[in-house]
Amino acid sequence: MTDYGSPAERWVATRWPAIRARGMWRFLLVKGVALWGGLMFVFMAVVMALQLGAAHPRLPLVLAVALPLCAIGGLAWGVLTWIFNERIFRALPTMKR
């Protein structure tokens, strides 16, 4: 089942069934919100602290706004990644018949 053309197809053919078996909500929360959204928030927090200065009075407000936005961004990334991987996964058996 790993005799597919692109690296994305090979990855989906080998790894996606195990990820898929754990469920969509786990993927969205762990990979999307926690990992992708969390990393994006940490990056933005560092950049904002460097840009504004760690003692800036509005830094906590900026970070408080960035946190839910990064979580929403992570959720959106997770949904799109799930949809695209599902499309590739469902197309694999018909492509190599």
Secondary structure as UniProt FT lines:
FT   HELIX           7..22
FT   HELIX           24..26
FT   HELIX           27..37
FT   HELIX           38..52
FT   TURN            54..55
FT   TURN            57..58
FT   HELIX           59..95
//
